């Protein structure tokens, strides 16, 4: 039987009833107790890091590297680097 709230006298010592942790939000391999007091094991795997493509290999999806301070006018290239556009660069915007 799972316990999700412990009260001693009038003092609440433990209250999991408002917890929002689920298997899907808990990091894979970690254990915790959900709002019902049941022990759960996490299944969430965070996304990996973006890897840029090269002439020989495809890139991988993931979190992109953050631009440095002062790079607000740069764009992310397919190889994973941040680059400054040429002065006469035309960018075509497609609407989906």
N, C-alpha and C positions, 0 to 999 in steps of 0.2 A: 504494500500500500504506500503510495507516494504522499508526502506531506508538503504542502505549499505555504503553510502559515503556522507559526509557533507563537503562542501567547502565554505568558506567565503572569498570573494575576491580571492586572490591567495593562501590562506592558507587552507590546509586540516585539518579540526578539528577532523574528525572521518572517518576511512577507514576500513571497515570490508571485503573488497573484497578478501583479502588474507587469511582470517581466515579459519581454517581447522576443527573447532568444528562441530560435528554432533551429532545426538541423540545417536548413538552407542558409541561415545567416551566421552560424557558428563555424569557425575555421576548422577545416578537416583535421581529424585526429584529436581535437580538443573535446573535453567533456564539460557539461554544465547541467543545470536543472531548468526545465521550462516552467511556465506559469502554473502547470498542474502539479509541479514538484517531481516530475519524472526525470530520471537521468537520461540525457541524450548525448549522442556523439555527433560532432559537426561533420557536415558534408561539403561546406563551401570551400572552393578553391579560387583564390583571387586570380584575376587575369595576369598573364605574364607581361614581360617588357617587350615593347615593339622592337623588332629588328629590321633594319632597312634591307632592301634588295641590292644585289650586285649584278654584274654582267653574268655571273655563273649561277647564282642561287636566288631563290625567291625570298622575300622578307616574311616575317611572321607578324600576325596581328597581336595587339597588346597595348599597354599603356605607352603613350609617346613620351619622349624626353621633354622636360619643361624647357622653355626658352629662358635664356639668361636675361637679367635686367638690361634694358636698352635694346632688346631684340624684338620690340613690338611691331616693327615693320617687316620682319622676316617671315618666310613661309617654310613649312616642313617639306623637305624633299623625300623622294622615294627611298633614298639610301639612309634616311634617318637623321640627316643633318639639317640645320636651319640655314637658309640662304637669303641673301638680299636680292630682290628682283632687279632686273636691268631697268634703266631709266625709261625705256620705251616698251616695257612689257605690256602685252594685252592679255587680259584674263577673261576668258569666256565663262559666263555663269549659266549653268543649266538649271532649270526648274523641274523638279520631279513631281 
